[in-house]
Amino acid sequence: MIHDVETKKVQINADERGFLAEIWRSDWDIYANEGSPEMSYVSESYPGIIRAWHRHCEGQIDHFVVPHGKVKVGIYDNRDESPTQGELNTFIIGNGNMELIRVPGDCWHGFKTLVTRDTLINFPTNLYDYEDPDEERLPYDTDQIPLDWEESPHK
């Protein structure tokens, strides 16, 4: 696992009405050093859409969960001082695998929708600055990151 990346299985409490799943608790270790999120957002992507690659340079940490649908998340560590520099992690999260992912913002990260639609929720530690966004971007098919988004998904 890439240094500073963490995952947490989410407990699904289901009955004849549907389900309930907690996705943020201040007493979970995965959030221990972050405090409260500065904001949260939900995004929906259509089948096959790839939202990659980007990273944050101002210390933002992202926390992804997919309560509906299924996505492949890619995280690539090219941080100079990281003990896992050059490593790539991929995760399949969503239906059938409700899991939270803590993404160090300074690692390149992105995701691809694997089913008809997905809903991704993020709890970033920094507010989005509309006038000066904390983002660097690369195309999803860059040669700088060793991930072929078209390969069959695996974890």
C-alpha positions, -999 to +999 in steps of 0.1 A: +000+000+000+013+035-008+025+054+022-003+075+038-031+057+018-056+040+041-088+020+035-117+011+058-145-013+052-179+004+058-205-016+077-238-020+059-268-021+081-295-036+059-331-047+065-363-049+045-364-011+040-329-007+025-296+001+042-277+026+063-240+030+063-219+055+083-192+071+061-177+097+085-170+093+122-145+114+141-136+083+162-123+063+132-086+060+129-087+067+091-098+103+100-077+107+132-053+133+119-076+152+096-101+167+120-134+176+104-137+179+067-137+215+053-164+205+028-180+175+011-193+170-024-210+143-044-203+136-081-220+114-106-202+099-136-216+081-166-205+047-178-168+044-188-159+080-178-124+084-165-117+113-142-079+113-140-052+124-133-049+152-107-032+160-075-031+188-049-001+207-037-014+225-007-018+195+017-053+185+009-063+149+017-093+134+000-116+107+014-135+088-012-166+066-008-189+053-035-224+045-020-239+038-055-223+022-085-187+009-087-155+027-096-118+018-101-096+042-081-060+047-091-034+063-068+002+069-080+029+080-056+056+102-072+065+121-041+103+126-038+105+118-001+080+089+000+091+054+010+066+041-017+077+065-045+069+050-079+042+026-065+007+024-079-024+013-060-058+004-076-090-003-057-125-013-068-151+003-045-188+007-044-216-019-048-203-052-032-173-035-016-183-004+004-149+009+014-135+043+023-102+054+008-079+081+023-060+096-006-029+118+001-037+148-021-001+151-033-003+117-049-017+115-085-053+101-083-083+095-104-112+071-110-132+053-137-169+044-136-173+006-141-211+003-142-240+022-156-235+052-132-217+059-100-220+083-071-188+093-055-187+113-022-155+131-012-147+147+022-116+168+014-096+185+041-093+218+022-120+241+008-120+244-030-106+278-041-126+287-072-102+315-081-069+296-075-076+259-075-051+236-058-048+212-087-023+200-112-036+178-140-024+151-164-043+133-191-057+099-181-036+082-207-003+098-197+029+078-200+041+093-166+018+069-147+018+031-153-020+025-153-040+014-183-076+024-174-089+001-201-075-031-184-100-052-166-105-041-130-086-058-102-076-049-066 
